[in-house]
Amino acid sequence: MILALGVTPGEARQAQTASMFLSSLGVNTHNDQGYNASAYVEMLRYTGIKAVRDGARNLINLIRLHQQTGVLFDIVTGCDLQKTLGAARALARAGALLSVEGPNEPNNFPITFAGQKGGGSTGSWLPVANCQAALYAGVKGDAILKKYPVFHVSEGGAEVDNVGMQFLTVPRGANIKVVDGTRFADYANPHNFASGHVGDYIDNMAWSAADPTLNGPWDGLYSEYGRTWRGGFDGYSQTDLYALPRVTTETGWDSVADKGGEIVQAKMITNIYLAQFARGWRYTFIYELVDEEGSTGNHGLYRKNHSPKPAADYIHALTTILADTGTIVTPGTLDYTVSSQPETVHDLLLQKSDGTFELVLWGERVTGDNDVMVQLGAKFTTVRIYDISEGPAPQRRLSHVSSLPLTLSDHTLVVEMRR
């Protein structure tokens, strides 16, 4: 995990691979609900997104989509485990499976398991816990599926009674309704929408929503796994939260209901992807690919008529700039610094397989801008500067430089460095 703040000047900074970051970019689709998966092909190719969250119905369409685009699927399940495991095996055999996820938001969509209803805002959540534990055991006990990760129930912080949704594995002495040692998941799974309940567009919204310990106006990691937001049940300590394996399977920004329209949505979504990865989230799934497919909202990267919004264009620019077809086992280090770095400027150091460093810097200041000086830590023969709001072509080219001034406001720049 690379944090943008609090690094000693001159200290070597460890890069992460560009391919790892790109693999973290996810999106929600709705083939499961009967929407035409063939329409997604060009959208996914254009954005470069390779992780998709969907249900397991209409399975053949998912396999075809994988064959045409290379995407991998996080499959959201119900509590019919026989169907779930069968669908997951089919996807795994086709090379199309990324992960298996527990029931979606049981507070909003109660489940039935073993004849018992669970979830909602008043009933017991014990059937939810039993379903999730059985799912985990079923995946890990299956010869084909055991290597794939299991994502936890989303919105587990809404549990009414303390059945352990705030844990991946129930610790010894928890004194709750399921036995100690019960395994639920490999990854925690909040729906930490950056817009939260603020109803505004303010500084550092993406960065704050990704904070693993901040108790803010969104359903973040703390309010799901630190101290649950509905029942106030204690989970992990702040120290443990920083290290907790985690994904976000829904987050995003509505281009109508939230402030700023489509341009602010584009800035926010790319900032969300970067902030989440920089703060330790393995996968981030934006809700959603197309407007009004999963709800009546306008969260989509594409409009209802399938035309791209600026969000799709920004993501296309970012994934095109960072695209890397090779592999790198051990990325290098660079002792770069960002002088006078304000709290709204964040950075992430990536490296491609050919050794090229990609320093991604993004601002989360909603008005005004910040002038900073980037000391690159070495002299580079070729430096290219990209602004994703202008597309995937470099906006400036420099030669034989070891530092450069930049102006950051509310979106992403990429500094590409080759020796």
N, C-alpha and C positions, 0 to 999 in steps of 0.2 A: 504494500500500500504506500503510495506517495502522497504526502500532504504538501499543500502549497505554502503553508506558513510555518514559521518556527524552525527553519533550517539554518544552521550556522553558515555564514558567508565563507565560501571557499571549500566547503565540505563536498566530497564527491557524492553525486546523486545517482542512484541506481535507476537505469532505464527499465521499462517494461516493453514487451514486444508489441509492435503495432498490430500484429495478428491477434494477440490476446485481447487487446482493446476492441478491435473490430468484432471479435466473436461475442463480446458482451452485449452488443446492440440487438435488442429484440423488439417485437411488435405483436400486438393482438390482432388476430383475424377471426372470421366467423363462418368458416366453412361448415362447422358443426351445426350452425343454425340455418343452413340451406343456401347461404350466399355463394355465388359462383367463384370457385377457387381459381378457375382459369384466368379470371380478370386480375388476379393478384400477381401473375407471372411477371409482367413488365414492371409493375410497381416495385416488387422486391428486387428485380434486377437493377432498376434505376437507383433505388436508395442504397443498395449494397447490404441491406440487413439480412443476416443469416440465421437468426433465432426467431422462431414464431411460436406463439402460444395459441392453442385452439383446443377444441374438444375432439373426441375420438369417433364421432359419427361421420359418415361419408369418407371412410378411411381411404378408399382408393384415390380420392382427389388429393389427399395429403401426400400420398406416395408419388403421384404424378407431379405435384408441385415441387417436391424434393428433387425428383429426377430432372426437372426443367430449370431449377434455380440453385440447387445445392443446399437449401435451407434445412435446418433440423428443428424438430418439434418438441416443445414442452406440452405434454398432454394433460389437460385438466380433467379430473375424474369425478365421477359420482361414487356411490357406495355399492355398486354392483361389481364386486371385485373380479368375478370371472370374466365379465366383458372387458373391464379395464385392463387386466393382465393380458388377455388375448389380443386386444388392440395394440398394446405396447409391444408385445412380441412381434406382431406383424410389421410394425414400424421399425423395430430393431433389425429384423431380418432384411428389410429394405435399405438399411443404413440411414434411416431418416429420424431416429429417436435421439432427442437430447436429454429428456428428463421426464419424470412422472410427478404430477402435482396432485395434492389432496383436494378435497371439495372447495369450491370457490365461495367465499364469503357466506359461511353458514348462518351468520346473523341475518343476512338478507334472503338467503335461499336455504331454509332448513332441509335437513337430510333425513333419510330413513335407513337404518342399518340393523340387520337381524331382527326386523319387525318393530324396532323402537324408533320413534321420532326424536330428533335432536336438533339443537340450534335455536335460532330466533332470539328474541329479546326477553323471553320469560321461561322457556322450557330448559330442562337439563341439557348440558352439552356432553354428557357421558357417551351417548351414541356417536357423537362426532369424534371423540377421542378414540373410541373402540374401532371406528371405521379407519381412522388415520393410522393407528397402530397395526391393524390388519393389512392395510395397504403396504406399509413399510415392510412388514414381515413377508408379504407375498412377493414383493419385488426382490428383496435380498435373498429369499429362498429359491428364486428361480434361476436356473442355469444360464438362461439367455439374458435376463434383466439385471442380475445382481451387480453389474458394473456401473449401472446408470444411477444418477442421483435422484433422490426423492425430495421434492419441495413440500414444505409444510402447508397446512390449511392457511388460507389468507383470512385476514381480519380475526385471527384467534384472540386478539385482545378484547373481543366482544363477549368472551365466555361469561355466562351468568354464574355458574358454579365452578369451583376450582378443579378442573380436570386435567390441567397441565399443558394447555395449549401454548403457554409461554416458555416451554422447554423443547429442545430437540430430543433430549433424553432426560427422563424424570430423575432428578438426583436423589441420592440416599437421604432419608429423613424429611422428604418433602411434605409428608402427611396430607396428601390430597386423595382424590377419589380413584386414582389408578395406581398400580403398584410401582414402587421404586424400580428404576432401570427400564421402564417402558420406553421403547424407541419410536419416535414419531417421524423424524425427517433428518436429512443431511444438511438442509439449508433452511434458515428462517425466511419468512416470506410476507413482508408487509405490503400494503398498497399505499405507499407514501406519496400521494399526489402533491406535487410541489405547490400547486395553488392552495392546497389545504382548505382552511375555513377563513382565510384572511379577507377574500373579496377585493384584493388590491394587487398591484404590481410593485413590489418593493425590492430593495437591494438584497442580494444574496439569498433569494428564495430557493433556488436549486441546491446551493451549497448547504443551506440550513436543513432542508428536508432530508439530505443525505447524511446528516450528522447522526452517528449511532447512539448518542447519549442525550441529545437535546429533546426536551419535552415541549414541543411546539404545537402549532395549530394544524397538524397533519398526523396521520396515523403512521408515525415513524417507528423505527426499531425499538426505541425506549418504551413507547406506549403499548407495544405489542409483546415485547419480551423482557423489558425491565420492570415495569409495573403496569399491569393491564389497565386500559383506559376505562373499561366499564366496571369491573369488580374490584379494581385496586389490588390484584393478587401479585405478590412479589415473584420476580423471575431472576434474571441474571444481574450481576453487579455491573457497574459501569466499565470496569476493567474487562470483564468477560464480554460485554457487548462489543467492544472494539475488535475483539478477535473472533466473534461469532460468524461462521459462514452464513452468507445472506444473499438473497436475490430480491428484486422487486418485480412482481408479475403484472402490476398495473401502476402507471403513473402517467402524467401528461398535463396538457393545457388545452382548454376549450377555446377555440378561436372566435367564439361569439360570446359565451357566458362569462369568460374570464377577461381581464383587462387587456387591451392593446391590439386586438384583432389578429390577423394571420401573421403579420411580421413579428410581433412579440411572441406568438406561439412558436415560430421558427427559432427564434433566439433561445427561448426557454427550453425547448426540447433538446437542442444540441447542448445547451449548458447542463441539462439534467443528465444526459448520457455521460458527459465528461466528469461532472461532480460525483456521480454515483461510482464510477470506476475509480476515480482518484481517492475516494473515501472507503474503498474496500468492498464494493458490491460486485459480485461475480457476473450477474446478468441483470439487465434492466429492460423490461418490456413496456414500451409505450402503448398506452390505450388511446387510439387504435389506428389501424391502417386506413380505414375508409369511414367517413362520417355516417352516423345514424345506422350502423349495422348492428352494434351491440346495445345501443341505447338511442335516445332521441337527440343526443348531444352532438357537438361539432369538435370532437377531440381528434379527428382523423388527420393523417398526413395528406390524405387525398379527399377532395370534396365528393359529395354523393354521386356526381356525374363522372367520377374517376379522373378528373383533372387534378394535377398536382398543386398543392399549396406551397408557399415558400418553405415550409418545414421540410417537405420532400426534397426541394432543391438544396437546402442547406446540408441535409444529411448526405445527399448525393455528392456535394462538393467535399465534405469531410471524408467520406469513405473512399472517394477517388484519389484524394491527396495522399491518404495513408495506406492505400492498397499495397499489398505485399504477397506475392505468390510463393516466396521461399520460406524457409524456417531458420530460426536462430535459437540455439540451445541456451546460451548464456548471454543476455544482453549486457552491454558495457555500462560504464559510468561516465559522468561529466560533471565537473565542478562549476556549473553555471550559477549565476545569481541574478535576481531581479531587484535592482536597487530601489529603495523607498517603496517597497511593495505594499499597496494599501490592502485592506481586508476584503475588498471586492474584486481583487485580481488574483486568479488562481492559475496553476501551471501543472503540466503533466509531461514527463519526458518519456518518449517512445523511441524505439529503434527498429529499423527494418533489417531484413536478412542480409542486405548488402553492406551493412554498417552505417547507413545513413541515419542520423539522429533527426527526430521530429519533435520539436518543442512546441507543445500546444499550450497557448495562453488564452484565457477567456475572462472577460469582465462580467460582473453581475451588478453593475451600477446602472440604475435605470435612467438617471439624468446626468448629463455632464460626462467627463472622461478623465483619465489619469495618464500622465506622461511618465514612463518608466525607462530606465536604461538596463538592457539585458547584457550582462557580461557572459560571454559564451564559454569561458573556461579554456579556450584554445583558439588558435587562428584557423579558420576554415576557408578553403579555397573557393567554395561556392556556397552561397546562402540565398535561399529563396523565401520570400514572405508571401503567404496566402491569406486572404480574407474570405471566409466561406460565404459571406453575404454577397460577394462579387463572383462566385463560381469557383471551379476547380483550377483555374489558371493562376500562376503566380502574379502578384501585383507589383513586386519589386524583386530585382536581382542584384546581388552584391558579390564582390570578389575580395578574397584575402582580408577578412574582417574578424575581429575577436569580440566586438561589442556592437550594439545597435540600439538606437532609440525607438520606442514604440509608443503608440497611443492606444489605450484600451478603454472601451466603454461598456457595452452590454452584450457582446457576442465574441466569436472565436476567431483568433488568428493562429496560423501555424508557421513556425520558423523551421525550415528544412536546411540541414547543415551537412555538407560533404567535405571531407578533407582533401 
